[in-house]
Amino acid sequence: MSKIGQAKILGGIGALFMLLFIIPTIGFILGIVGLVLVFVAVKYIAEETKDNSIFHNYLMNFILNIVAIVALVGVMILVFGTAFGFSFSNIQTFTDFNSFWNAYGLVLVIGCALGFLVAWIVLLIGALYLRKSYDRIAEHTKVDLFKTTGLVNLIGAATLIIVIGAFIIIIAKILEIVSYFSLPETLPQTPQPPMPPTP
């Protein structure tokens, strides 16, 4: 079996596992396994097509997604740590919720908004890299559904800030599964230019 054929199976199963990430408990494990499988599939496609930009752009998308998560968690820890003086026991100094909100409400709102904004921007940049990767895969394999997947994922990332983007990203993940399973067993042959007539 060619590497494209292997990428078809690994990528399809991997993308399916990544979609099952939402399942409690076992979903996290399936998501990690799925991510590894898709990574291998993208690597195989890059090697078969001799187009390193495919894997590089996918890797950049992955790195930026991790950066977004780390940035969000880091900002949240900083904000709540500042509000509570890095000790939740400090909450006891407030007699009711209103006194706590008056003291730290604005800090929490602005801090959380800033964290989500930074994470959203980084995720959006990552989605651009994913689209580049999938556009190149579509060009080499003639599976145009990869282009659609990259575009829908980008739209989902752009609208994630208004929640509906989460549903669009799920649709993109479903399209991703179909895209990988639609891969041919071998790369389509590039038509050779006609030979010039002999004088």
C-alpha positions in Angstrom: 0.0 0.0 0.0 1.3 3.5 -0.9 1.8 6.2 1.6 -1.3 8.0 0.3 -3.3 4.8 0.9 -1.9 4.6 4.4 -2.7 8.3 5.0 -6.3 7.7 3.9 -6.8 5.1 6.6 -4.7 6.8 9.3 -6.1 10.2 8.7 -9.7 9.1 8.5 -9.5 7.1 11.7 -7.4 9.8 13.4 -9.9 12.6 12.4 -12.7 10.5 13.7 -11.0 9.9 17.1 -10.3 13.7 17.3 -14.0 14.3 16.9 -14.7 11.9 19.7 -12.7 14.1 22.0 -15.9 15.5 23.5 -16.8 12.1 25.0 -16.2 12.2 28.8 -13.1 10.4 30.2 -12.1 8.2 27.2 -12.5 11.1 24.8 -9.2 12.7 25.9 -7.3 9.6 25.1 -9.1 9.1 21.8 -8.3 12.7 20.9 -4.6 12.3 21.6 -4.4 9.0 19.6 -6.4 10.7 16.8 -4.0 13.7 16.7 -1.0 11.4 16.4 -2.6 9.4 13.6 -3.5 12.6 11.6 0.1 13.9 12.1 1.4 10.7 10.6 -1.1 10.9 7.7 -0.1 14.5 7.0 3.6 13.5 7.1 3.0 10.7 4.7 1.2 13.0 2.3 4.0 15.6 2.5 6.6 12.9 1.8 4.6 11.4 -1.1 4.0 14.7 -2.7 7.5 16.0 -1.9 5.8 19.2 -0.5 7.2 20.0 2.9 4.9 23.0 3.3 2.0 20.6 3.9 3.5 19.2 7.1 5.1 22.5 8.1 1.8 24.4 8.0 -0.1 21.6 9.8 2.6 21.7 12.5 2.3 25.4 12.9 -1.4 25.1 13.3 -0.8 22.5 16.1 1.8 24.7 17.8 -0.5 27.8 17.7 -3.4 25.8 19.1 -1.2 24.8 22.1 0.0 28.4 22.5 -3.6 29.6 22.6 -4.5 27.1 25.3 -1.4 27.9 27.4 -2.1 31.7 26.9 -5.7 31.3 28.1 -4.8 29.3 31.1 -1.9 31.5 32.0 -4.0 34.7 31.8 -6.8 33.0 33.9 -4.3 32.0 36.6 -2.8 35.5 36.6 -6.2 37.2 36.8 -7.7 35.0 39.5 -4.4 34.9 41.4 -4.4 38.7 41.4 -8.0 38.9 42.6 -7.6 36.3 45.3 -4.1 37.3 46.3 -3.0 33.7 45.1 -5.0 32.4 48.1 -8.7 31.5 48.0 -8.8 32.0 51.7 -8.9 35.7 51.0 -12.5 35.3 49.8 -13.4 34.9 53.5 -12.5 38.5 54.1 -15.6 39.6 52.1 -19.0 39.5 53.9 -21.0 38.9 50.7 -20.7 38.5 46.9 -21.4 42.2 46.3 -18.4 43.4 48.3 -16.1 40.9 46.5 -17.6 41.9 43.1 -17.1 45.6 43.8 -13.4 45.0 44.7 -12.4 42.6 41.9 -15.3 42.3 39.5 -13.8 44.7 36.9 -10.4 43.0 37.1 -11.9 39.6 36.5 -14.1 40.7 33.6 -11.3 42.5 31.8 -8.8 39.8 32.5 -11.0 37.0 31.3 -12.0 39.0 28.2 -8.3 39.7 27.4 -7.4 36.0 27.9 -10.2 34.8 25.5 -9.3 37.5 23.0 -5.6 36.5 22.9 -6.5 32.8 22.6 -9.0 33.6 19.8 -6.5 35.5 17.8 -3.9 32.8 18.1 -6.4 30.1 17.2 -7.4 32.2 14.1 -3.8 32.4 12.9 -3.5 28.6 13.5 -6.6 28.1 11.3 -5.0 30.0 8.5 -2.0 27.6 8.6 -4.4 24.6 8.6 -6.1 26.0 5.6 -2.8 26.4 3.8 -1.9 22.8 4.5 -5.2 21.4 3.4 -5.3 23.6 0.3 -1.9 22.0 -0.8 -3.2 18.5 -0.1 -6.3 19.3 -2.2 -4.1 20.5 -5.1 -1.9 17.4 -5.0 -4.6 14.7 -4.4 -7.5 16.4 -6.3 -9.7 15.9 -3.3 -11.3 19.4 -3.2 -13.1 18.6 0.0 -9.9 19.4 1.8 -10.2 23.0 0.7 -13.7 23.1 2.0 -12.6 21.6 5.3 -9.9 24.3 5.7 -12.3 27.1 4.8 -15.1 25.9 7.1 -12.6 25.4 10.0 -11.3 29.0 9.4 -14.9 30.3 9.5 -15.4 28.3 12.7 -12.3 29.8 14.3 -13.3 33.3 13.2 -16.8 33.0 14.7 -15.7 31.1 17.8 -15.9 34.3 19.8 -19.7 34.3 19.4 -20.1 30.6 20.3 -21.6 29.5 17.0 -18.0 28.9 15.8 -17.8 25.8 18.0 -20.6 24.1 16.0 -19.0 25.2 12.7 -15.7 23.6 13.8 -17.5 20.4 14.6 -18.9 20.5 11.0 -15.3 21.1 9.8 -14.1 18.0 11.8 -16.8 15.9 10.1 -15.7 17.2 6.7 -12.1 16.4 7.7 -13.1 12.7 8.3 -14.7 12.5 4.9 -11.8 14.3 3.2 -9.3 11.7 4.4 -11.4 8.7 3.6 -11.9 10.3 0.1 -8.1 10.2 -0.6 -7.1 8.0 -3.6 -4.9 5.0 -3.1 -2.2 6.7 -5.2 -1.5 10.3 -6.3 -3.3 11.3 -9.5 -1.0 11.4 -12.5 -0.1 14.8 -13.7 -0.8 15.1 -17.4 2.4 15.5 -19.4 2.6 18.5 -21.8 2.3 17.5 -25.4 5.5 17.0 -27.3 6.3 19.8 -29.8 6.0 18.6 -33.4 9.2 17.5 -35.1 10.2 19.7 -38.0 
